[in-house]
Amino acid sequence: MKHKLRPKELTIALFSVSEKQQVLEEVRNALLSLSGLASTNSYFRVFFQSKKITGNQKVNILNNLLGDKGHPLVNEVVSYLNASTALSDLKSISKLFDTMFKDSKNILSVHGTVAQNMTESEIEALRSSLAQLLGKEMDLIIDIDPSLIGGIKLRIDNTFLDASIQNQLQSLHSKLLQT
């Protein structure tokens, strides 16, 4: 008989067990890796959605196939997923676990957009400045958008800050049109 657990319940249970076993980071990495594989590899998608492969068989296959890239706790959770919704459930579990992990470790997600490539030292300086300013560790992702001309756009969780030259030019343009 298949268990009827929702992704949120599975995630909370997985987080709790991972925390007790002190393997939060390993489980997070395994979840992100497995979720990435499932979204990019059609063979994994078929595997997750297969009704012919039992949950125990899936656990054994994943344990053997993924080795160090996987984690037995994550593979066990996969065995509880309903075949028809396995991919969306895995994605939900991965996102929720990542959020819970970041909350527990006091990590803030920051997405930056700049006009041109930044060196590693510039990225690290930005990360440390933000960490000092906000009092949290930073999970910083930087994208390149040449249309910004210069400056930076930051998305800190759900807060948007725009210090780009493009934005300043648009503001100036709006002010000139109003006069």
C-alpha positions in Angstrom: 0.0 0.0 0.0 1.3 3.4 -1.0 1.6 6.0 1.8 -0.3 9.3 1.2 2.1 11.9 2.5 2.2 15.3 1.0 5.5 16.9 0.0 5.4 19.3 2.9 5.0 16.5 5.4 7.8 14.6 3.8 10.1 17.6 3.8 9.5 18.4 7.4 10.2 14.7 8.4 13.3 14.7 6.1 14.6 17.9 7.6 14.0 16.7 11.2 15.8 13.4 10.6 18.6 15.1 8.7 19.1 17.7 11.5 19.2 14.9 14.2 21.8 13.0 12.2 23.7 16.2 11.5 23.6 15.7 7.7 21.6 18.7 6.6 24.1 20.0 4.1 24.6 16.5 2.5 20.9 16.0 2.2 20.4 19.4 0.8 23.1 18.8 -1.9 21.6 15.4 -2.7 18.1 16.8 -3.1 19.4 19.7 -5.3 21.4 17.2 -7.4 18.5 14.7 -7.8 16.0 17.4 -8.6 18.4 18.8 -11.2 18.9 15.4 -12.7 15.1 14.8 -12.8 14.5 18.1 -14.6 17.2 17.7 -17.2 17.4 14.0 -17.9 14.5 12.2 -19.6 15.6 8.8 -18.3 15.4 10.0 -14.7 11.9 11.5 -15.4 10.7 8.1 -16.7 12.3 6.3 -13.7 10.6 8.6 -11.2 7.2 8.3 -12.9 7.4 4.5 -13.4 4.7 2.5 -11.6 6.4 -0.8 -12.5 9.4 0.0 -10.3 8.6 -0.4 -6.6 9.7 2.1 -4.0 12.2 -0.3 -2.6 13.6 -1.0 -6.0 13.9 2.8 -6.6 15.8 3.2 -3.3 18.3 0.4 -4.2 18.8 1.7 -7.8 19.4 5.3 -6.6 21.8 4.1 -3.8 23.8 2.2 -6.3 23.7 4.7 -9.1 24.3 8.0 -7.3 26.9 6.9 -4.8 28.4 10.0 -3.2 26.2 12.4 -5.2 23.1 11.0 -3.5 22.0 10.4 0.1 20.1 7.4 1.5 17.6 9.6 3.3 16.7 11.4 0.0 16.5 8.1 -1.9 14.2 6.8 0.8 11.9 9.8 0.4 11.7 9.1 -3.3 10.2 5.7 -2.5 7.2 7.6 -0.9 6.5 9.7 -4.0 3.4 9.0 -6.1 4.6 8.1 -9.6 2.2 10.5 -11.4 3.3 13.5 -9.3 6.8 12.4 -8.4 8.6 15.1 -10.4 6.6 18.0 -9.1 6.7 16.6 -5.6 10.5 16.2 -5.8 10.9 19.8 -7.0 8.6 21.0 -4.1 10.5 19.0 -1.5 13.8 20.3 -2.8 12.7 23.9 -2.7 11.1 23.7 0.7 14.1 21.8 2.2 16.5 24.4 0.7 14.4 27.2 2.3 14.3 25.4 5.7 18.1 24.8 5.4 18.8 28.5 4.7 16.6 29.6 7.5 18.3 27.3 10.0 21.8 28.4 8.9 20.8 32.1 8.8 21.6 32.3 5.0 20.0 34.9 2.8 19.4 34.4 -0.9 20.6 37.3 -3.0 20.4 37.5 -6.8 22.4 40.2 -8.4 22.4 41.5 -12.0 25.3 43.5 -13.3 26.4 44.9 -16.7 29.6 43.0 -17.1 31.5 40.1 -15.6 32.8 40.5 -12.0 36.0 38.9 -10.8 35.9 36.5 -7.9 37.4 39.0 -5.6 34.7 41.6 -6.5 32.0 39.0 -5.9 33.5 38.1 -2.6 33.8 41.8 -1.6 30.1 42.3 -2.5 29.1 39.1 -0.6 31.0 40.2 2.5 29.7 43.8 2.3 26.1 42.5 2.1 26.7 40.0 4.9 28.1 42.7 7.2 25.3 45.1 6.3 22.4 42.5 6.7 24.0 40.4 9.5 23.5 37.1 7.6 25.5 34.8 5.4 24.9 35.3 1.7 23.9 32.8 -1.0 24.9 35.1 -3.9 24.1 34.5 -7.5 25.3 37.0 -10.1 23.9 37.4 -13.7 25.1 39.6 -16.5 22.8 42.0 -18.4 24.7 44.4 -20.7 21.6 46.6 -21.0 22.1 47.9 -17.4 25.1 49.9 -18.7 26.5 50.0 -15.2 25.6 49.6 -11.5 23.7 46.7 -10.0 20.2 45.3 -9.4 19.7 43.2 -6.3 16.9 40.9 -5.3 17.2 40.1 -1.6 14.6 37.5 -0.9 11.5 39.4 -2.1 13.0 42.9 -1.9 14.2 44.5 -5.1 16.9 47.2 -5.2 17.9 48.9 -8.4 21.1 50.9 -8.5 21.7 50.5 -12.2 22.5 53.4 -14.6 19.7 52.2 -16.8 17.2 52.8 -14.0 18.8 56.2 -13.2 18.4 57.2 -16.9 14.8 56.1 -17.0 14.1 58.1 -13.8 15.8 61.2 -15.3 13.8 60.6 -18.6 10.5 60.5 -16.6 11.4 63.6 -14.6 12.2 65.5 -17.9 8.9 64.5 -19.4 7.0 65.7 -16.4 8.4 69.3 -16.6 
